[in-house]
Amino acid sequence: MPKYYDDLTLEEMFEQFDHTYMMSDDSRAYENGRRQKQIMDSKVEEQGGWTQELVDTYNKYAPEGMFQLDYELIHKSAKNK
């Protein structure tokens, strides 16, 4: 049964997320990816923010390189806000 993106668990969101949306020339793909990121970020915040476990799970599905998250950098930048 198909689900809406916001009905997915965080792990399912990480698995289905279009990590390259920001490079798309197609505005529909860009807007869809941007919306997915907003939904995913909101769900992460609802659960208390990024933890090491969430970052590891996200990185399991993210392509290598610039798409991987860095837990230390996330928390360092959060402290500067």
ChimeraX attribute file (.defattr): number of C-alpha atoms within 10 A of each C-alpha:
attribute: neighborCount
match mode: 1-to-1
recipient: residues
	/A:1	2
	/A:2	5
	/A:3	7
	/A:4	6
	/A:5	16
	/A:6	15
	/A:7	11
	/A:8	14
	/A:9	12
	/A:10	20
	/A:11	15
	/A:12	13
	/A:13	20
	/A:14	22
	/A:15	16
	/A:16	14
	/A:17	20
	/A:18	17
	/A:19	19
	/A:20	13
	/A:21	19
	/A:22	14
	/A:23	9
	/A:24	12
	/A:25	9
	/A:26	10
	/A:27	11
	/A:28	11
	/A:29	16
	/A:30	17
	/A:31	14
	/A:32	14
	/A:33	19
	/A:34	17
	/A:35	14
	/A:36	21
	/A:37	18
	/A:38	13
	/A:39	17
	/A:40	21
	/A:41	15
	/A:42	14
	/A:43	17
	/A:44	15
	/A:45	11
	/A:46	9
	/A:47	11
	/A:48	9
	/A:49	14
	/A:50	16
	/A:51	15
	/A:52	12
	/A:53	10
	/A:54	17
	/A:55	16
	/A:56	16
	/A:57	15
	/A:58	22
	/A:59	18
	/A:60	14
	/A:61	18
	/A:62	20
	/A:63	12
	/A:64	10
	/A:65	8
	/A:66	9
	/A:67	13
	/A:68	16
	/A:69	16
	/A:70	13
	/A:71	15
	/A:72	11
	/A:73	10
	/A:74	14
	/A:75	13
	/A:76	10
	/A:77	9
	/A:78	9
	/A:79	8
	/A:80	6
	/A:81	5
